[in-house]
Amino acid sequence: MPDVLKAPLVVEFPFTRSVGPVQSAFLTGLRERVVLGVRTGDGRTLVPPVEYDPVTAEEIRDLVEVAPTGTVTTWAWNHAPRRDQPLDTPFAWALVRLDGADTALLHALDAPGPDAVHTGMRVRIRWAEERTGAITDIACFEPYDDSPDDDGPDVDSLDGNSPDRDRHDVGSPAEPIAHTGEFTDPVTGIIAAARLDYTYSPGRAQTAYINALAEHRNVGERCPSCRKVYVPPRGACPTCGVATSEQVEVGPHGTVTTFCIVNIKAKNLDIEVPYVYAHIALDGADLALHGRIGGIPYDQVRMGLRVEPVWTQGARYPDHYRPTGEPDADYDTYRELL
């Protein structure tokens, strides 16, 4: 048995969304070094705020300001920070219940080590030097001692970069303060980069399939029970639930079972729109795979069209499929593969 393949894989895309009035006020407030929560009908203060009461599902808009200080309710130590995390040195992920709030906010806590962190410790916000209206406007939390016999921190340093005093000073009452939520130039939307880094292994069955593609062959596996041939192979029959091991070479010709016309150009994809993406049942396979259709005007692609793969130099998979010139397949030959 050849070695099973594995390779690093990155899935990354920008996530764009608009924000409603409650989230707009919260994000804009962070830009102005103000932490806003929302008060529910039974008097609880939720931070971060939500637009609907999680208990009654009623819409809530009663905004209140809470303090930039709080208490750690639970935490976990991050000994190896990853790309784009709040700090580039080891830190704690902590749930912090800000003074005046009834729920906790998840964020980074900058501490010298795990021995310096404990549930119940007092912390304060360290504001980012440049703020844009995002949760990252809170650079992190940091420990501080607000015991009565301590002089307390320099209030002017609470924001980390401004001589202005915070609305909630150290020693101020923990009661939340009513807030209109109105700011100049409010945040109306966010763009967040979503990224997932991981090592992917296709497993035994798909390793054989990928290695065969390097030789311009399509290899599936046959179920010993129902005798269906699956391409790409899964290592097990999805219908019978039994392991598959018998390899079967299929194709190279196939039949378009169904398709869609793509009219929106994808970023970093050098294909002019419109183009057609289709499900293709390779001859001898009982499962359709997908591929792009070329060599024919997009408005002439149809169900039943007979196609063959087109390979580019050094490619491990077909660049696209093109018509073979054969007569269209009869519908009854592929209707079970739609």
Secondary structure, DSSP 4 states (H G I P E B T S, - for coil): -PPPP-EEEEEEEEEEEE--HHHHHHHHHHHTT-EEEEE-TTS-EESS--SB-TTT--B--EEEEE-SEEEEEEEEEESS--TT-S-SS-EEEEEEEETT-SS-EEEEE--SSGGG--TT-EEEEEE-SS--SSGGGEEEEEE----TTS----GGGTTSS-SSPPSS-TT---S-EE-----SS---EEEEEEEEEEEE--HHHHHHHHHHHTTT-EEEEE-TTT--EESS--SB-TTT--B--EEEEE-S-EEEEEEEEE-SPPTT---PSSEEEEEEEETT-SS-EEEEE-SS-GGG--TT-EEEEEPPTT-SS-SEEEE-SPPPPPGGGTGGG-
